[in-house]
Amino acid sequence: MWTTWVKEQMAARDSDSAWALIEENGSARYFACPIHRTKNFVKTFLRRAWIARWRVLNRPRCERCGEFMHIAYGQGLGARYWRCDNLSGHDNRKYVRLDWDSGLPKRAKGYVMLWRRQRRAYRKKRRKEGKPVNVARLIRRRWIPVKANNR
């Protein structure tokens, strides 16, 4: 999980956001939507951390070659899926793909679907009002690893 810690104050910022981040080979491959510090911040933060951790610890293996699958970028903004890049291990020389949510526990999938419904309703409302959607995602600063060995 990624949140802002102010070293001088030895505390997290009150008005900042946090989000789950999954890194692969030194580069950020997945960012969950930001979680704002509201009434249910800690509960939501822990749920997102649990789901991100579950995805990392239960990374799927390719059904054809048995290799671990990698996080791939989908067509939509922020869309992800699992993909096996080991084409030489596949008899038809094609990528094997799995849904991003494949294998998630029922409880985790329920949270994910709830959050997606809420975001879908929010985007629909914004469009109806004639306002832009996904603006924050487009202007967010790039993630830069702090540790030198992560670059």
C-alpha positions as CSV (number, residue, x, y, z in Angstrom):
1,M,0.0,0.0,0.0
2,W,1.1,3.5,-0.8
3,T,0.3,6.4,1.5
4,T,2.0,9.6,2.5
5,W,4.0,9.7,5.7
6,V,5.4,13.0,6.9
7,K,8.7,12.2,8.5
8,E,9.0,15.5,10.4
9,Q,5.6,15.0,12.0
10,M,5.9,11.3,12.4
11,A,2.3,11.0,11.1
12,A,0.3,10.5,7.9
13,R,-1.2,13.5,6.2
14,D,-4.8,14.1,7.1
15,S,-6.0,15.1,3.6
16,D,-3.9,12.7,1.5
17,S,-4.9,9.5,-0.3
18,A,-3.6,6.0,-0.3
19,W,-3.7,3.2,-2.9
20,A,-2.6,-0.3,-3.4
21,L,0.4,-0.8,-5.7
22,I,1.7,-4.0,-7.2
23,E,5.2,-3.9,-8.6
24,E,6.8,-6.4,-10.9
25,N,10.5,-6.4,-11.9
26,G,11.0,-2.9,-10.4
27,S,8.1,-1.2,-12.2
28,A,4.6,-0.4,-11.0
29,R,2.2,-2.7,-12.9
30,Y,-1.0,-2.0,-11.0
31,F,-2.4,0.9,-9.0
32,A,-5.8,0.6,-7.3
33,C,-8.0,3.6,-7.2
34,P,-7.0,6.2,-4.5
35,I,-8.7,5.8,-1.1
36,H,-9.4,9.1,0.5
37,R,-9.1,9.6,4.3
38,T,-12.8,9.5,5.1
39,K,-14.9,7.7,7.7
40,N,-14.2,4.2,6.3
41,F,-10.6,4.8,5.3
42,V,-8.9,2.2,7.4
43,K,-11.4,-0.5,6.6
44,T,-11.2,0.2,2.9
45,F,-7.4,0.5,3.1
46,L,-7.1,-2.9,4.7
47,R,-9.5,-4.6,2.2
48,R,-7.5,-3.2,-0.7
49,A,-4.2,-4.3,0.8
50,W,-5.7,-7.8,1.5
51,I,-6.8,-8.1,-2.2
52,A,-3.5,-6.8,-3.6
53,R,-1.6,-9.2,-1.3
54,W,-3.8,-12.1,-2.3
55,R,-3.1,-11.3,-6.0
56,V,0.6,-11.3,-5.4
57,L,0.7,-14.5,-3.3
58,N,-1.7,-16.4,-5.6
59,R,-0.4,-15.3,-9.0
60,P,-1.8,-17.7,-11.5
61,R,0.2,-20.2,-13.5
62,C,-0.3,-20.7,-17.2
63,E,-2.5,-23.7,-18.0
64,R,-0.3,-24.7,-20.9
65,C,3.3,-24.3,-19.8
66,G,3.0,-23.9,-16.0
67,E,5.0,-20.6,-15.9
68,F,3.8,-17.8,-13.6
69,M,1.6,-15.3,-15.5
70,H,2.4,-11.6,-15.6
71,I,0.3,-8.4,-15.2
72,A,-0.6,-7.0,-18.6
73,Y,-2.2,-3.7,-19.5
74,G,-5.8,-3.9,-20.9
75,Q,-7.4,-1.6,-23.4
76,G,-9.3,0.6,-20.9
77,L,-7.6,3.1,-18.6
78,G,-6.4,1.1,-15.6
79,A,-7.5,-2.2,-17.0
80,R,-5.3,-5.2,-16.2
81,Y,-5.3,-8.9,-16.9
82,W,-3.0,-11.9,-16.4
83,R,-0.9,-13.0,-19.4
84,C,1.7,-15.7,-20.0
85,D,4.5,-14.4,-22.2
86,N,6.2,-17.8,-22.7
87,L,5.2,-18.3,-26.4
88,S,7.8,-21.0,-26.9
89,G,6.0,-23.1,-24.3
90,H,2.7,-22.9,-26.1
91,D,1.9,-25.2,-29.0
92,N,0.0,-22.5,-30.9
93,R,2.5,-19.7,-30.2
94,K,-0.2,-17.5,-28.7
95,Y,-0.5,-15.6,-25.4
96,V,-2.6,-17.2,-22.7
97,R,-4.8,-14.7,-21.0
98,L,-6.8,-14.8,-17.8
99,D,-9.2,-12.3,-16.3
100,W,-7.7,-10.0,-13.6
101,D,-10.2,-11.3,-11.1
102,S,-9.7,-15.0,-11.8
103,G,-9.3,-17.0,-8.7
104,L,-10.2,-14.2,-6.3
105,P,-12.0,-15.5,-3.2
106,K,-15.8,-14.8,-3.2
107,R,-15.5,-12.2,-0.5
108,A,-12.8,-10.3,-2.3
109,K,-14.7,-10.4,-5.6
110,G,-17.7,-8.9,-3.8
111,Y,-15.7,-5.9,-2.6
112,V,-14.1,-5.5,-6.1
113,M,-17.5,-5.6,-7.8
114,L,-19.0,-3.1,-5.3
115,W,-16.2,-0.6,-5.9
116,R,-16.6,-1.0,-9.6
117,R,-20.3,-0.4,-9.5
118,Q,-19.7,2.8,-7.4
119,R,-17.1,4.1,-9.9
120,R,-19.4,3.3,-12.8
121,A,-22.2,5.2,-11.2
122,Y,-19.9,8.1,-10.4
123,R,-18.6,8.3,-14.0
124,K,-22.2,8.1,-15.4
125,K,-23.2,11.0,-13.1
126,R,-20.2,13.1,-14.2
127,R,-20.9,12.5,-17.9
128,K,-24.6,13.4,-17.4
129,E,-23.4,16.7,-15.7
130,G,-21.1,17.3,-18.7
131,K,-18.0,17.0,-16.5
132,P,-14.8,15.1,-17.4
133,V,-14.0,11.6,-16.0
134,N,-10.7,10.0,-15.0
135,V,-9.0,13.3,-14.8
136,A,-6.9,12.5,-11.7
137,R,-5.6,9.3,-13.2
138,L,-4.4,11.1,-16.2
139,I,-2.5,13.8,-14.3
140,R,-1.1,11.7,-11.5
141,R,2.7,11.9,-11.0
142,R,4.6,8.8,-12.0
143,W,5.7,6.4,-9.3
144,I,9.4,6.5,-8.7
145,P,10.9,3.7,-6.6
146,V,12.7,5.0,-3.5
147,K,15.2,2.1,-3.2
148,A,18.0,2.2,-5.8
149,N,17.7,-1.6,-6.4
150,N,14.1,-1.2,-7.6
151,R,15.0,0.9,-10.6
